[in-house]
């Protein structure tokens, strides 16, 4: 044990004055070292760090790992193993313990790095598993960036232990009553060894540039500016960028001219549309001297009296008030031409009695309606097609069909329809629509159809 105390003093003296030590700024730690456990010294503190009750055989070890959670706080996991060899114990067993816990780093990121820690876990002894707990103190001393020495001491215990399971079976002839039967519920344990910090250095802002080389460690930045930000990615560092949130050009101190009209967006009334200085950056697309926002027809030049609109169709109605700017119209139709007249209903048939060409009142009513439609549709022409049944001679029937068609035309002309808009044709008995073997069928064949 004297050798152990000497080693601790030498190591501490060397590391405490190491000039090459650096701050710890990595997330992970891995440790390996020696581990010693004394089950008696908690009842005999005068034997602390003496050789009186060390029960170890072989090389006792502890390995552990840590993860940096936040400033001052590190999560730890540790595994300890030691071979017990007490001559007053009948059972000589392997003592194993696996713990999880937390460290409170008192001096954050210093060469001398003391801490308090506490762990919970499980311990195996004499093939029995017990709930284990530890609480203690320790320190790191960093030789270099990410490599150092550690030492720690803790009070530990195991819950639910029956001391009789571990009482010595060999007669105790020593004057020390604790060498044989004693309570192993608690103990003092010690560990020392070396720690390394693998992986990359700390990068607080996550920009891939270690804090040590980052001129702006708390702000996500770029390598080009030694870790300082260029938020808008325009190649101008935020601290020198008049518009750090908007990509711009060096010409305008990092501010944008989105529409490329030579007027920066902050001074441009129309930043997304190229414009003219005389209109504060807003456009006059048709060049008529009227700004687009005040021009009713911004893409067509027009006089100011018509709000910048032309009269494309020449109907005296400016385009912005003309519902049909490309077609000449009338004012009452908002510049559009009058609508076309409704189509003429030509589906009319006039029926006649046997050997009759005279129109009756019902026929005249039908033709009056047709005349009104024709007068409203001056482009429409019609055909009056006359027909007969097969009564009488064929030549006579031909003449009779023409007379019936002419009677219809003469009536419509008398109503004002232009004569040249009505064509008459006679088909005699050649195109019956019904049988000529019955009176009803022959009545249907004696007709004039409007086509």
QUIVENZI-V405278 format. One record per helix or strand. SS is the DSSP state (helix for helix, strand for strand). FROM is the first residue (numbers start at 1). LEN is the number of residues. If there is no record, write none. Layout:
ss: [SS | SS]
from: [FROM | FROM]
len: [LEN | LEN]
This chain:
ss: [helix | strand | strand | helix | strand | strand | strand | strand | strand | strand | helix | strand | strand | helix | helix | helix | helix | helix | strand | helix | strand | helix | helix | helix | helix | strand | helix | strand | helix | helix | strand | helix | strand]
from: [2 | 26 | 28 | 45 | 56 | 73 | 94 | 112 | 128 | 147 | 163 | 186 | 201 | 211 | 223 | 238 | 250 | 265 | 276 | 277 | 282 | 292 | 304 | 319 | 331 | 348 | 361 | 382 | 394 | 419 | 422 | 439 | 447]
len: [15 | 1 | 11 | 3 | 15 | 12 | 12 | 14 | 17 | 13 | 4 | 11 | 1 | 3 | 3 | 3 | 3 | 3 | 1 | 3 | 1 | 3 | 3 | 3 | 3 | 4 | 16 | 6 | 21 | 3 | 5 | 7 | 4]
